[in-house]
């Protein structure tokens, strides 16, 4: 018994030491989309500042594919040690409703670290799109067979697009891509007619004239786009946005999750990150790991109703 007690004490001491030294090497954040989208750009901005607080580099790795499922499953396969995180958005809560074998359970396999931002969406069209307003687009869609792009089936841009079509009683074919950033070349070229995207990832295209915003799916106009009306102003009470957040594998030591959370809080409180995201129209209100985990559980239940309403089928 004395030997067992001594061994237990040693193990507990070693565990405490390991937790106390976290992090002792670089941390990876898996982004499940191609470079250039809102999740990718926001994560890169946040990761650099988190590294300052943690005293270790925080590296972003893109692993797009299977509507972001590839990256999620990769993160699930890694040790629950706090050295591999995954950046996600609404896709995380919707994929189990469209995949016959998703390979993960949101409330069981991951815990929340915190949200990076909450982002209102813009309806974005190519610079050469003939529609100069939402009403122009609706009129065109009633006469022509159009398509629109989104960054992955059942992701927030896809759901926003479908809800927009329903709200305006029109149809357009949904074309999936590996992230919203991958949609932009085809949007600019006119191969798809619109995209719902965040300002942070559309800004460069909007300012250069290669793309235009017809409306913002937010209760109020964005300060960065004062001339772009809300859908509500245009006669349809339609608002839609998305959270962008960080998750860790379930079983990650609470000490590591808390340190990651504090590093995220530090990043969002800085002018370089928080100020930049706010200037892009994002809400950077902080959520604790517990609050975010509880929010994800509620959202997962709610998404079952949305999936049924929009007629998503499992593949």
Secondary structure, DSSP 8 states (H G I E B T S, - for coil): -HHHHHHHHHHHHHHHHHHHT---S-EEEEE-S-TTSHHHHHHHHHHHHHHHHHTS-EEEEE---GGGHHHHHHHHHS-SSSSEEEEE-THHHHGGGT-TT-S--HHHHEEEEEEEEEEEEEEEEETT-S--SHHHHHHHHTTS--EEEESSTTSHHHHHHHHHHHHHT---EEEE-SSGGGTHHHHHHTSS--EEEEHHHHHHHHHHTSEEEEEEESSS--GGGTTS-BTTTTT-----EEEEEEEEETT--HHHHHHHHHHHHHHHHSIIIIIHHHHTTEE-----HHHHHHHHHHHHHHHHHHHHHHT----
